[in-house]
Amino acid sequence: AYNCSGTIIQSIDSVLAQDVNFEIIVVDDCSTDNTVEIISEYINNGLVTYIKNESNKGVAFSRNRGVALAKGKYIAFLDADDLWAEGKLKKQLDLMENNQSVLCATGRELINPDGSSTGRIIPIKEIIAYGDLLKQNPINCSSVLIKTEVALEFPMHSDDCHEDYIMWLEVLSKYKTACGINEPLLKYRMSNKGKSGNKLQSAKMTYMVYRKIGFNRFSRKN
């Protein structure tokens, strides 16, 4: 969470609507708005665990900090301006338990900054292989459910590019495939402020991902 007082309540409520056991850890990356005041009732009622970085550390550090504090078998990431559909986590848990996958992502619906639908749905394959990731990144971070032990094994890094993309590549380079649920169980809020909002900048960061992982390493994978 960073300066997200206008959206974080919706995000938390979409988690509270899930029909599985969970804990919510809000990692505040040193917001300068009134985020903490907005969610104070949730904190006081014990619905969320709230921690705040002493300085702005970026999304990789913040997500890793949340992972380190989590007590569950699985980690689900959710940016504080995105929403989950009801039943998202249950569907992912059932699928992962059935096929022993370490990572599961879902399709997503793009929503406007005001929360209204754009009418655009981004699908996802049911099986995502390492080779698929080399072509593009179909895995949106806020849709991911991942085994905690795997998230600890491959922490996020490199905030100067697509830190989540690097993580998925590292995970699948070892575990080979991830599973997907081709339903828009994530409501992804569009914004030009994010790192992926500018297409040219996003392309440059994707190139940096390839450089950081290593081109030769790519060429050896199928």
Summary of the structure (lengths in Angstrom):
residues: 222
radius of gyration: 16.8
end to end distance: 36.5
largest distance: 51.7
contacts: 682
relative contact order: 0.16
helix: 40%
strand: 21%
